[in-house]
Amino acid sequence: MDEHHLLAPGPTPVPENARLAMAKRLIHHRSDEFREVFRRVRSGLQWIFQTDEDVITLTSSGTGAFEAAMTNFLSPGSTVVVVGGGKFGERWADVARRYDLDVVEMDVEWGEAADPAQLADILADREDVSMVTVTHSETSTGVLHPLEDLADVVQRESSALLAVDGITSVGVHDVPMDELGVDVLVGGSQKAFGAPPGLGFVAVSARAWRRQPDDHLGGYYFDLSRERRRQSQDQTAFTPGISQVLALDVTLDMMRDEGRRSVFERHRLNAEATRTAVDAVGLELFGARPSNAVTAVLAPDGIPAPQIVDRMNDTYGAVIAGGQKHMSSELLRLGHIGFFRRTDILTMVSSLELCLRDLGHSADAGTATAAAQRVYTNASHQDVPSEP
Ligand SMILES: Cc1ncc(COP(=O)(O)O)c(C=O)c1O
């Protein structure tokens, strides 16, 4: 049997209805049928990004979308302040260096949450900052950086644009783009959207459009102005990932049916159940301010994380993620982003405790599973949030 459970922080499982939508005959992207689908998708994206602005869909992974978010609003030699603290935050500094931009990295220790006061100090010292980038949910460490406070600092201390990597926070946490004054917010299809990888989303504020420099670094394919023009007509500039768009149409509809607050609450509860379960078997949670997209946890002493990841895969068909870069031997990352049901979480924590016992970690059988179940049982007695 080659069945396996995707239990990593992306790509996440694609619901069956969405998979079936991709299995139908292909439609042409210049057809009325596609236009109709794309119109719905554009409006669904605005709903989940909580913005009245256009959300541009690119056929690219999230990295391409974030690169476009930077290059389209920066000129050669512009200064960018990059809030670090993990692999993805640091990636945006690498991208900026590729374009010979003047990069000011705000160092944040992996596992720590970015300190708004540190950002304020950096901005107070410089007048020439064109953009600040923040990775809201840092998937490599499981930390959710304090976006509201960071946005506040950017707006108070500078006139820089605020570009936010929301790749594992949009659709997981409440990220009201317009209300927070975020200028550019980026998402990816394979995360909370539960669609296959291959689409990146870039929401752009009116302020960012107004401030777009004539000599911006945006390339030919990632020309957001052209995409904006075409997408306002429910078209894309080039051939899009049609099948992924069809799947996304289905999953956005599922999110709308569920309601935004319920989607956030489901993520919160699954995250709480996962954290409680791993804590119950004696594992140490990693990182301050945990994101509800992923639980980062330290492997027990004496058992390297890659051994757990491999055994979870080989013996239990459970695909979890290990640590990245210098954390690769010690960190495990358990995903709960996307259309995870309670039973998926129970499968994950139950497989993990079996696997840990196989590898010599002592914990009574059923401890993690029972702990997660208790979180769900207690929640069943609470009020279901009302829908926006
Ligand atoms: C926070 C964050 N940013 C960026 C990326 C990169 O996205 P992609 O792999 O779609 O290019 C990821 C992927 O896991 C992510 O979690």
PDBQT file of the ligand as one rigid body, heavy atoms in Angstrom, charges set to zero:
ROOT
HETATM    1  C1  LIG A 401       6.817  30.888   5.763  1.00  0.00    +0.000 C 
HETATM    2  C2  LIG A 401       7.208  30.337   4.435  1.00  0.00    +0.000 A 
HETATM    3  N1  LIG A 401       7.705  31.170   3.519  1.00  0.00    +0.000 NA
HETATM    4  C3  LIG A 401       8.091  30.739   2.310  1.00  0.00    +0.000 A 
HETATM    5  C4  LIG A 401       7.973  29.413   1.967  1.00  0.00    +0.000 A 
HETATM    6  C5  LIG A 401       8.415  28.978   0.607  1.00  0.00    +0.000 C 
HETATM    7  O1  LIG A 401       7.324  28.618  -0.133  1.00  0.00    +0.000 OA
HETATM    8  P1  LIG A 401       7.490  27.717  -1.452  1.00  0.00    +0.000 P 
HETATM    9  O2  LIG A 401       8.123  26.451  -1.018  1.00  0.00    +0.000 OA
HETATM   10  O3  LIG A 401       6.051  27.578  -1.879  1.00  0.00    +0.000 OA
HETATM   11  O4  LIG A 401       8.299  28.485  -2.403  1.00  0.00    +0.000 OA
HETATM   12  C6  LIG A 401       7.453  28.502   2.874  1.00  0.00    +0.000 A 
HETATM   13  C7  LIG A 401       7.355  27.079   2.544  1.00  0.00    +0.000 C 
HETATM   14  O5  LIG A 401       7.243  26.220   3.373  1.00  0.00    +0.000 OA
HETATM   15  C8  LIG A 401       7.053  28.980   4.143  1.00  0.00    +0.000 A 
HETATM   16  O6  LIG A 401       6.543  28.155   5.036  1.00  0.00    +0.000 OA
ENDROOT
TORSDOF 0
